[in-house]
Amino acid sequence: MLNELPEPLIGQIVEVLKGRETGQYAIIIGVLNERFVLLADGDKRKYDQPKKKNLQHIRFTGGFAMEVFTSIQESGRVTNSKLRFCLNRFESQQNPDIVSEKGSEHHGER
């Protein structure tokens, strides 16, 4: 194989490099063939309407959402809230200085 890409696995967290969603993270929820995967983020890209994406247009982050993998293995699907939860957790680990709006600490203020 000329371009040696990592083998995509359900549950891997990837960054979109090309298209409208450039710079956003998504989770692989399906592998179509050696070139294409299905991506969802649970927000703009729901589980029921995943984005078909060429492997050359995504970057593997090294992140893995075990909950997503397990859910798809057990029931054949995953909830959008679980996708969002896994991506939010991954992004907060990548940028520990950024606190998400939900669940942010108020430090005694309301």
Buried (B, 14 or more C-beta within 10 A) or exposed (E): EEEEEEEBEBBBBBBBBEEEBEEBBBBBBBBEEEEBBBBBBBBEBEBEEBBEBEBEBBEBEEBBBEBBBBBBEEEEEBBBEBBBBBBBBBBBEEEEEEEEEEEEEEEEEE
